[in-house]
Amino acid sequence: MATKSLKKPSLEAVTTFAEGGNVRAIRGGHAPAGDVRLTINIKQELHRKLKIKAIEENTTVGRMVEAWIQTWK
């Protein structure tokens, strides 16, 4: 059975990924077209508060994050 290599990807591969090229092959294509998947680590209590806030505002955590980022200059 072949094992995956743990070596670091080349700068070219990282740049291609960051620019949106060959993304489907790297992450399996689970995000809708035009979107990318974002994974972060936050404290469990903050995550709970975030989910509750999203429910209270009848939105999603993703939409809340997008709205927050849109406020940046």
N, CA, C and O atoms as CSV, one atom per row, in Angstrom:
chain,resi,resn,atom,element,x,y,z
A,1,MET,N,N,0.844,-1.182,0.000
A,1,MET,CA,C,0.000,0.000,0.000
A,1,MET,C,C,0.885,1.240,0.000
A,1,MET,O,O,1.818,1.340,0.797
A,2,ALA,N,N,0.600,2.172,-0.880
A,2,ALA,CA,C,1.387,3.405,-0.975
A,2,ALA,C,C,0.990,4.355,0.151
A,2,ALA,O,O,-0.176,4.429,0.540
A,3,THR,N,N,1.981,5.075,0.662
A,3,THR,CA,C,1.700,6.075,1.694
A,3,THR,C,C,1.909,7.453,1.109
A,3,THR,O,O,2.696,7.631,0.179
A,4,LYS,N,N,1.203,8.432,1.656
A,4,LYS,CA,C,1.347,9.804,1.190
A,4,LYS,C,C,2.645,10.386,1.701
A,4,LYS,O,O,3.083,10.077,2.809
A,5,SER,N,N,3.255,11.222,0.898
A,5,SER,CA,C,4.481,11.906,1.274
A,5,SER,C,C,4.163,13.032,2.249
A,5,SER,O,O,3.150,13.717,2.105
A,6,LEU,N,N,5.016,13.222,3.227
A,6,LEU,CA,C,4.824,14.296,4.189
A,6,LEU,C,C,5.729,15.487,3.898
A,6,LEU,O,O,5.845,16.394,4.722
A,7,LYS,N,N,6.372,15.490,2.732
A,7,LYS,CA,C,7.256,16.609,2.404
A,7,LYS,C,C,6.442,17.864,2.132
A,7,LYS,O,O,5.276,17.784,1.745
A,8,LYS,N,N,7.054,19.012,2.334
A,8,LYS,CA,C,6.385,20.284,2.095
A,8,LYS,C,C,6.114,20.458,0.607
A,8,LYS,O,O,6.924,20.046,-0.223
A,9,PRO,N,N,4.970,21.073,0.261
A,9,PRO,CA,C,4.696,21.308,-1.154
A,9,PRO,C,C,5.633,22.384,-1.700
A,9,PRO,O,O,6.161,23.207,-0.951
A,10,SER,N,N,5.826,22.362,-3.000
A,10,SER,CA,C,6.684,23.362,-3.630
A,10,SER,C,C,6.005,24.730,-3.589
A,10,SER,O,O,4.787,24.827,-3.442
A,11,LEU,N,N,6.802,25.773,-3.718
A,11,LEU,CA,C,6.260,27.128,-3.757
A,11,LEU,C,C,5.277,27.267,-4.915
A,11,LEU,O,O,4.249,27.931,-4.788
A,12,GLU,N,N,5.592,26.646,-6.028
A,12,GLU,CA,C,4.703,26.696,-7.195
A,12,GLU,C,C,3.351,26.065,-6.881
A,12,GLU,O,O,2.313,26.613,-7.254
A,13,ALA,N,N,3.350,24.915,-6.195
A,13,ALA,CA,C,2.098,24.249,-5.839
A,13,ALA,C,C,1.285,25.095,-4.867
A,13,ALA,O,O,0.064,25.183,-4.998
A,14,VAL,N,N,1.943,25.714,-3.898
A,14,VAL,CA,C,1.245,26.559,-2.924
A,14,VAL,C,C,0.660,27.782,-3.605
A,14,VAL,O,O,-0.479,28.160,-3.332
A,15,THR,N,N,1.430,28.407,-4.492
A,15,THR,CA,C,0.960,29.589,-5.205
A,15,THR,C,C,-0.238,29.239,-6.083
A,15,THR,O,O,-1.226,29.973,-6.105
A,16,THR,N,N,-0.159,28.139,-6.795
A,16,THR,CA,C,-1.265,27.698,-7.643
A,16,THR,C,C,-2.516,27.467,-6.799
A,16,THR,O,O,-3.610,27.882,-7.183
A,17,PHE,N,N,-2.358,26.806,-5.647
A,17,PHE,CA,C,-3.485,26.561,-4.752
A,17,PHE,C,C,-4.082,27.870,-4.246
A,17,PHE,O,O,-5.301,28.043,-4.245
A,18,ALA,N,N,-3.205,28.807,-3.810
A,18,ALA,CA,C,-3.659,30.091,-3.261
A,18,ALA,C,C,-4.398,30.923,-4.303
A,18,ALA,O,O,-5.312,31.677,-3.969
A,19,GLU,N,N,-4.004,30.787,-5.552
A,19,GLU,CA,C,-4.641,31.541,-6.626
A,19,GLU,C,C,-5.883,30.837,-7.172
A,19,GLU,O,O,-6.505,31.313,-8.122
A,20,GLY,N,N,-6.238,29.712,-6.572
A,20,GLY,CA,C,-7.466,29.028,-6.953
A,20,GLY,C,C,-7.301,27.961,-8.006
A,20,GLY,O,O,-8.287,27.358,-8.430
A,21,GLY,N,N,-6.086,27.711,-8.439
A,21,GLY,CA,C,-5.867,26.688,-9.442
A,21,GLY,C,C,-5.778,25.309,-8.817
A,21,GLY,O,O,-5.189,25.154,-7.747
A,22,ASN,N,N,-6.342,24.323,-9.452
A,22,ASN,CA,C,-6.284,22.926,-9.028
A,22,ASN,C,C,-6.792,22.730,-7.600
A,22,ASN,O,O,-6.351,21.813,-6.907
A,23,VAL,N,N,-7.690,23.563,-7.166
A,23,VAL,CA,C,-8.213,23.474,-5.801
A,23,VAL,C,C,-9.001,22.190,-5.605
A,23,VAL,O,O,-8.876,21.545,-4.564
A,24,ARG,N,N,-9.805,21.811,-6.579
A,24,ARG,CA,C,-10.652,20.630,-6.451
A,24,ARG,C,C,-9.819,19.380,-6.166
A,24,ARG,O,O,-10.238,18.531,-5.379
A,25,ALA,N,N,-8.666,19.257,-6.783
A,25,ALA,CA,C,-7.818,18.089,-6.570
A,25,ALA,C,C,-7.219,18.093,-5.173
A,25,ALA,O,O,-6.939,17.031,-4.617
A,26,ILE,N,N,-7.021,19.262,-4.605
A,26,ILE,CA,C,-6.369,19.352,-3.300
A,26,ILE,C,C,-7.366,19.154,-2.169
A,26,ILE,O,O,-7.051,18.460,-1.202
A,27,ARG,N,N,-8.561,19.738,-2.252
A,27,ARG,CA,C,-9.478,19.699,-1.118
A,27,ARG,C,C,-10.758,18.915,-1.377
A,27,ARG,O,O,-11.645,18.882,-0.525
A,28,GLY,N,N,-10.860,18.302,-2.510
A,28,GLY,CA,C,-12.005,17.458,-2.767
A,28,GLY,C,C,-13.246,18.166,-3.279
A,28,GLY,O,O,-14.233,17.501,-3.590
A,29,GLY,N,N,-13.235,19.497,-3.379
A,29,GLY,CA,C,-14.329,20.227,-3.980
A,29,GLY,C,C,-15.618,20.249,-3.178
A,29,GLY,O,O,-16.695,20.185,-3.770
A,30,HIS,N,N,-15.552,20.337,-1.866
A,30,HIS,CA,C,-16.763,20.327,-1.056
A,30,HIS,C,C,-17.412,21.698,-0.897
A,30,HIS,O,O,-18.567,21.779,-0.477
A,31,ALA,N,N,-16.707,22.766,-1.218
A,31,ALA,CA,C,-17.288,24.106,-1.125
A,31,ALA,C,C,-18.000,24.425,-2.437
A,31,ALA,O,O,-17.604,23.933,-3.493
A,32,PRO,N,N,-19.051,25.246,-2.374
A,32,PRO,CA,C,-19.739,25.636,-3.613
A,32,PRO,C,C,-18.787,26.351,-4.575
A,32,PRO,O,O,-17.776,26.910,-4.152
A,33,ALA,N,N,-19.111,26.331,-5.849
A,33,ALA,CA,C,-18.284,27.002,-6.855
A,33,ALA,C,C,-18.090,28.467,-6.471
A,33,ALA,O,O,-19.046,29.152,-6.108
A,34,GLY,N,N,-16.857,28.937,-6.551
A,34,GLY,CA,C,-16.539,30.322,-6.226
A,34,GLY,C,C,-16.215,30.550,-4.759
A,34,GLY,O,O,-15.786,31.643,-4.388
A,35,ASP,N,N,-16.410,29.546,-3.921
A,35,ASP,CA,C,-16.105,29.645,-2.498
A,35,ASP,C,C,-14.895,28.779,-2.166
A,35,ASP,O,O,-14.513,27.899,-2.937
A,36,VAL,N,N,-14.306,29.041,-1.017
A,36,VAL,CA,C,-13.253,28.179,-0.481
A,36,VAL,C,C,-13.641,27.803,0.947
A,36,VAL,O,O,-14.368,28.540,1.613
A,37,ARG,N,N,-13.162,26.678,1.404
A,37,ARG,CA,C,-13.434,26.224,2.758
A,37,ARG,C,C,-12.385,26.813,3.684
A,37,ARG,O,O,-11.199,26.823,3.353
A,38,LEU,N,N,-12.814,27.307,4.848
A,38,LEU,CA,C,-11.930,27.907,5.840
A,38,LEU,C,C,-12.030,27.105,7.128
A,38,LEU,O,O,-13.129,26.873,7.632
A,39,THR,N,N,-10.901,26.683,7.660
A,39,THR,CA,C,-10.875,25.946,8.913
A,39,THR,C,C,-10.070,26.736,9.924
A,39,THR,O,O,-8.944,27.149,9.646
A,40,ILE,N,N,-10.649,26.944,11.099
A,40,ILE,CA,C,-9.952,27.666,12.160
A,40,ILE,C,C,-10.118,26.907,13.470
A,40,ILE,O,O,-10.993,26.051,13.595
A,41,ASN,N,N,-9.280,27.224,14.434
A,41,ASN,CA,C,-9.409,26.689,15.784
A,41,ASN,C,C,-9.752,27.836,16.717
A,41,ASN,O,O,-9.029,28.829,16.795
A,42,ILE,N,N,-10.875,27.687,17.431
A,42,ILE,CA,C,-11.263,28.672,18.429
A,42,ILE,C,C,-11.713,27.922,19.683
A,42,ILE,O,O,-12.006,26.728,19.635
A,43,LYS,N,N,-11.762,28.629,20.782
A,43,LYS,CA,C,-12.204,28.037,22.042
A,43,LYS,C,C,-13.647,27.547,21.902
A,43,LYS,O,O,-14.457,28.169,21.214
A,44,GLN,N,N,-13.956,26.444,22.548
A,44,GLN,CA,C,-15.273,25.832,22.456
A,44,GLN,C,C,-16.378,26.800,22.869
A,44,GLN,O,O,-17.425,26.848,22.224
A,45,GLU,N,N,-16.163,27.566,23.928
A,45,GLU,CA,C,-17.183,28.506,24.394
A,45,GLU,C,C,-17.428,29.613,23.361
A,45,GLU,O,O,-18.569,30.029,23.161
A,46,LEU,N,N,-16.352,30.096,22.697
A,46,LEU,CA,C,-16.525,31.110,21.654
A,46,LEU,C,C,-17.301,30.544,20.471
A,46,LEU,O,O,-18.129,31.236,19.880
A,47,HIS,N,N,-17.038,29.303,20.131
A,47,HIS,CA,C,-17.754,28.662,19.034
A,47,HIS,C,C,-19.244,28.567,19.359
A,47,HIS,O,O,-20.089,28.834,18.505
A,48,ARG,N,N,-19.556,28.192,20.574
A,48,ARG,CA,C,-20.946,28.113,21.008
A,48,ARG,C,C,-21.630,29.479,20.904
A,48,ARG,O,O,-22.752,29.581,20.407
A,49,LYS,N,N,-20.944,30.530,21.378
A,49,LYS,CA,C,-21.497,31.888,21.305
A,49,LYS,C,C,-21.720,32.321,19.858
A,49,LYS,O,O,-22.729,32.949,19.538
A,50,LEU,N,N,-20.783,31.984,19.000
A,50,LEU,CA,C,-20.881,32.339,17.585
A,50,LEU,C,C,-22.087,31.660,16.937
A,50,LEU,O,O,-22.834,32.295,16.192
A,51,LYS,N,N,-22.275,30.373,17.221
A,51,LYS,CA,C,-23.414,29.650,16.657
A,51,LYS,C,C,-24.736,30.214,17.168
A,51,LYS,O,O,-25.690,30.345,16.401
A,52,ILE,N,N,-24.799,30.547,18.456
A,52,ILE,CA,C,-26.019,31.126,19.026
A,52,ILE,C,C,-26.321,32.475,18.370
A,52,ILE,O,O,-27.469,32.765,18.032
A,53,LYS,N,N,-25.279,33.300,18.193
A,53,LYS,CA,C,-25.459,34.613,17.562
A,53,LYS,C,C,-25.983,34.450,16.131
A,53,LYS,O,O,-26.865,35.194,15.701
A,54,ALA,N,N,-25.445,33.491,15.410
A,54,ALA,CA,C,-25.906,33.251,14.038
A,54,ALA,C,C,-27.380,32.852,14.023
A,54,ALA,O,O,-28.140,33.308,13.169
A,55,ILE,N,N,-27.780,32.010,14.957
A,55,ILE,CA,C,-29.185,31.600,15.041
A,55,ILE,C,C,-30.063,32.797,15.380
A,55,ILE,O,O,-31.120,32.984,14.777
A,56,GLU,N,N,-29.628,33.612,16.346
A,56,GLU,CA,C,-30.402,34.792,16.738
A,56,GLU,C,C,-30.593,35.759,15.579
A,56,GLU,O,O,-31.632,36.411,15.473
A,57,GLU,N,N,-29.588,35.852,14.705
A,57,GLU,CA,C,-29.650,36.775,13.571
A,57,GLU,C,C,-30.158,36.105,12.294
A,57,GLU,O,O,-30.150,36.711,11.223
A,58,ASN,N,N,-30.601,34.850,12.417
A,58,ASN,CA,C,-31.138,34.101,11.283
A,58,ASN,C,C,-30.165,34.082,10.101
A,58,ASN,O,O,-30.548,34.352,8.963
A,59,THR,N,N,-28.911,33.763,10.388
A,59,THR,CA,C,-27.871,33.711,9.359
A,59,THR,C,C,-26.966,32.516,9.641
A,59,THR,O,O,-27.272,31.673,10.483
A,60,THR,N,N,-25.865,32.461,8.933
A,60,THR,CA,C,-24.885,31.396,9.155
A,60,THR,C,C,-23.591,31.994,9.693
A,60,THR,O,O,-23.337,33.192,9.567
A,61,VAL,N,N,-22.788,31.137,10.290
A,61,VAL,CA,C,-21.477,31.579,10.764
A,61,VAL,C,C,-20.653,32.070,9.576
A,61,VAL,O,O,-19.954,33.078,9.681
A,62,GLY,N,N,-20.729,31.372,8.459
A,62,GLY,CA,C,-19.984,31.781,7.272
A,62,GLY,C,C,-20.360,33.172,6.797
A,62,GLY,O,O,-19.491,33.974,6.455
A,63,ARG,N,N,-21.651,33.458,6.776
A,63,ARG,CA,C,-22.095,34.796,6.359
A,63,ARG,C,C,-21.644,35.857,7.357
A,63,ARG,O,O,-21.309,36.975,6.966
A,64,MET,N,N,-21.635,35.512,8.641
A,64,MET,CA,C,-21.168,36.467,9.651
A,64,MET,C,C,-19.686,36.778,9.449
A,64,MET,O,O,-19.275,37.935,9.534
A,65,VAL,N,N,-18.891,35.754,9.184
A,65,VAL,CA,C,-17.460,35.955,8.954
A,65,VAL,C,C,-17.244,36.791,7.701
A,65,VAL,O,O,-16.425,37.710,7.703
A,66,GLU,N,N,-17.970,36.483,6.634
A,66,GLU,CA,C,-17.849,37.264,5.401
A,66,GLU,C,C,-18.200,38.731,5.642
A,66,GLU,O,O,-17.494,39.621,5.168
A,67,ALA,N,N,-19.284,38.990,6.372
A,67,ALA,CA,C,-19.690,40.374,6.662
A,67,ALA,C,C,-18.616,41.088,7.480
A,67,ALA,O,O,-18.321,42.258,7.236
A,68,TRP,N,N,-18.041,40.392,8.438
A,68,TRP,CA,C,-16.978,40.978,9.260
A,68,TRP,C,C,-15.772,41.342,8.390
A,68,TRP,O,O,-15.224,42.437,8.519
A,69,ILE,N,N,-15.363,40.441,7.519
A,69,ILE,CA,C,-14.203,40.704,6.653
A,69,ILE,C,C,-14.481,41.864,5.698
A,69,ILE,O,O,-13.577,42.639,5.387
A,70,GLN,N,N,-15.719,41.987,5.233
A,70,GLN,CA,C,-16.081,43.083,4.335
A,70,GLN,C,C,-15.905,44.455,4.987
A,70,GLN,O,O,-15.797,45.458,4.282
A,71,THR,N,N,-15.873,44.516,6.324
A,71,THR,CA,C,-15.703,45.802,7.019
A,71,THR,C,C,-14.253,46.249,7.031
A,71,THR,O,O,-13.970,47.396,7.376
A,72,TRP,N,N,-13.323,45.369,6.662
A,72,TRP,CA,C,-11.897,45.717,6.676
A,72,TRP,C,C,-11.592,46.675,5.545
A,72,TRP,O,O,-12.181,46.592,4.467
A,73,LYS,N,N,-10.667,47.584,5.799
A,73,LYS,CA,C,-10.263,48.554,4.761
A,73,LYS,C,C,-9.002,48.144,4.102
A,73,LYS,O,O,-8.518,48.839,3.208
